Amino acid sequence: MKRFEAIIIAVNRWALILLLAAMAIIVFANVCLRYFTNNSIIWSDEVARYLMIWMAFLGAGLAFRHGGLVAIDNVQFALSQRNGRIMRGIVAAIMFAFFCGMIWVGITYVQRTMFQMTPATRVPFAYVYSAIPIGFGLLILHFLFVVKQFVLGGMGSLQEEEDAPPPVTG
């Protein structure tokens, strides 16, 4: 199971790296073309926007597993340890239900937009909206890998030493 988890993490990270690199190259090339030739790549803004959407959905799972998502955890730490775990278990169940619901919504969007074309590239919007079910599917995978740790210790327990924010001084 650990090997499968490591493969998922590595593939997810490399997908994000490639999407970010492609977006940076496209935007940089467009800026250079505008500056030097007064012409631009017609489709660059659209493609960069869609790459950013894909990065956001594919990166959510990695952000969650490292405790990088916003969490308000004052209430759970004000409770006893047992009640805090119960509360985090309830929150985990709600999050799982939300993630599953978003997969369903994403699939609905994909089906509805299969025949609508993007303005510049003329590809179906369904390819853009497919980031929703795929991203939430990956988020569920990452969630399942760390849910026990989350319930036992909260969002802060997911942060490793290199993920933790710097200490506040002075």
C-alpha positions as CSV (number, residue, x, y, z in Angstrom):
1,M,0.0,0.0,0.0
2,K,2.9,2.4,0.8
3,R,4.3,1.8,-2.6
4,F,1.0,2.6,-4.3
5,E,0.8,5.8,-2.2
6,A,4.3,6.8,-3.2
7,I,3.5,6.2,-6.9
8,I,0.3,8.3,-6.7
9,I,2.2,11.1,-4.9
10,A,5.0,11.1,-7.5
11,V,2.7,11.0,-10.5
12,N,0.6,13.8,-9.0
13,R,3.7,15.9,-8.3
14,W,5.1,15.4,-11.8
15,A,1.8,16.3,-13.4
16,L,1.8,19.6,-11.4
17,I,5.4,20.3,-12.4
18,L,4.6,19.7,-16.1
19,L,1.5,21.8,-16.0
20,L,3.3,24.7,-14.3
21,A,6.2,24.4,-16.7
22,A,3.9,24.4,-19.7
23,M,2.0,27.4,-18.4
24,A,5.2,29.4,-17.6
25,I,6.6,28.6,-21.1
26,I,3.4,29.7,-22.9
27,V,3.0,32.9,-20.9
28,F,6.7,33.8,-21.2
29,A,6.6,33.1,-25.0
30,N,3.5,35.3,-25.3
31,V,5.1,38.1,-23.4
32,C,8.2,38.0,-25.5
33,L,6.2,37.9,-28.7
34,R,4.1,40.9,-27.6
35,Y,7.2,42.9,-26.6
36,F,9.4,42.1,-29.6
37,T,6.9,41.8,-32.4
38,N,3.7,43.5,-31.2
39,N,1.9,40.2,-31.9
40,S,0.7,37.6,-29.5
41,I,-0.3,34.0,-29.4
42,I,-4.1,34.1,-29.7
43,W,-4.7,31.0,-27.6
44,S,-2.1,31.6,-24.9
45,D,-4.3,33.3,-22.3
46,E,-7.0,30.7,-22.6
47,V,-4.6,27.7,-22.4
48,A,-2.8,29.3,-19.4
49,R,-6.1,29.8,-17.6
50,Y,-7.1,26.2,-18.2
51,L,-3.8,24.9,-17.1
52,M,-4.2,26.9,-13.9
53,I,-7.6,25.3,-13.3
54,W,-6.1,21.8,-13.8
55,M,-3.2,22.7,-11.4
56,A,-5.6,23.9,-8.7
57,F,-7.7,20.7,-8.8
58,L,-4.8,18.3,-9.1
59,G,-2.8,20.1,-6.4
60,A,-5.6,20.1,-3.8
61,G,-5.0,16.5,-2.7
62,L,-1.3,17.1,-2.2
63,A,-2.0,20.4,-0.3
64,F,-4.4,18.5,1.9
65,R,-2.1,15.6,2.7
66,H,0.6,18.1,3.9
67,G,-1.8,20.2,6.0
68,G,-1.7,23.1,3.5
69,L,-5.4,23.8,3.3
70,V,-7.1,26.3,5.5
71,A,-8.4,24.8,8.7
72,I,-10.0,26.5,11.7
73,D,-9.3,24.1,14.5
74,N,-9.8,26.2,17.7
75,V,-12.9,24.4,18.7
76,Q,-11.6,20.9,18.4
77,F,-8.5,21.7,20.5
78,A,-10.7,23.4,23.2
79,L,-12.5,20.0,23.6
80,S,-11.2,17.0,25.4
81,Q,-8.9,14.8,23.3
82,R,-11.7,12.2,22.9
83,N,-14.3,14.7,21.9
84,G,-11.9,16.4,19.6
85,R,-11.3,13.1,17.8
86,I,-15.1,12.6,17.5
87,M,-15.5,16.0,16.1
88,R,-12.6,15.5,13.6
89,G,-14.3,12.1,12.6
90,I,-17.5,13.9,11.9
91,V,-15.6,16.6,9.9
92,A,-13.8,13.9,7.9
93,A,-17.2,12.2,7.1
94,I,-18.6,15.5,5.9
95,M,-15.5,16.2,3.8
96,F,-15.7,12.8,2.2
97,A,-19.4,13.3,1.4
98,F,-18.5,16.8,-0.1
99,F,-15.7,15.3,-2.2
100,C,-18.0,12.6,-3.5
101,G,-20.7,15.2,-4.3
102,M,-18.2,17.3,-6.2
103,I,-17.2,14.3,-8.3
104,W,-20.9,13.9,-9.2
105,V,-21.2,17.6,-10.0
106,G,-18.0,17.5,-12.1
107,I,-19.3,14.6,-14.1
108,T,-22.5,16.4,-14.7
109,Y,-20.6,19.5,-15.9
110,V,-18.5,17.3,-18.2
111,Q,-21.6,15.8,-19.7
112,R,-23.3,19.1,-20.2
113,T,-20.3,20.8,-21.8
114,M,-19.2,18.1,-24.2
115,F,-20.4,20.0,-27.2
116,Q,-19.5,23.5,-26.1
117,M,-16.2,24.7,-27.6
118,T,-13.6,27.0,-26.0
119,P,-13.3,30.3,-27.9
120,A,-9.7,30.2,-29.0
121,T,-8.6,26.6,-29.1
122,R,-12.0,25.1,-30.2
123,V,-11.7,22.1,-27.8
124,P,-14.8,20.9,-25.8
125,F,-15.2,22.6,-22.5
126,A,-15.6,19.1,-21.1
127,Y,-11.8,18.7,-21.2
128,V,-11.5,21.7,-18.9
129,Y,-14.4,20.7,-16.6
130,S,-13.0,17.1,-16.3
131,A,-10.5,18.6,-13.9
132,I,-13.3,18.7,-11.3
133,P,-14.0,14.9,-11.1
134,I,-10.4,13.9,-11.6
135,G,-9.1,16.4,-9.1
136,F,-11.7,15.4,-6.5
137,G,-11.0,11.8,-7.2
138,L,-7.3,12.4,-6.4
139,L,-8.3,14.4,-3.4
140,I,-10.3,11.4,-2.1
141,L,-7.2,9.1,-2.6
142,H,-5.0,11.5,-0.7
143,F,-7.7,11.9,1.9
144,L,-8.0,8.1,2.4
145,F,-4.2,7.9,2.8
146,V,-4.1,10.4,5.7
147,V,-7.6,10.3,7.2
148,K,-6.6,8.3,10.3
149,Q,-3.8,10.7,11.0
150,F,-6.2,13.6,10.5
151,V,-8.8,12.2,12.9
152,L,-6.2,11.4,15.5
153,G,-4.3,14.7,15.4
154,G,-6.1,17.3,13.3
155,M,-4.8,19.2,10.2
156,G,-1.7,20.3,12.0
157,S,-0.6,16.7,12.4
158,L,-0.4,16.4,8.7
159,Q,2.4,19.0,8.5
160,E,5.8,17.6,8.4
161,E,8.9,19.5,9.6
162,E,9.5,21.1,6.1
163,D,5.8,21.9,5.7
164,A,5.4,23.8,9.0
165,P,5.2,27.6,8.9
166,P,8.1,29.5,10.3
167,P,7.9,30.4,14.0
168,V,6.6,33.9,14.9
169,T,9.3,35.9,16.6
170,G,9.5,39.2,18.3
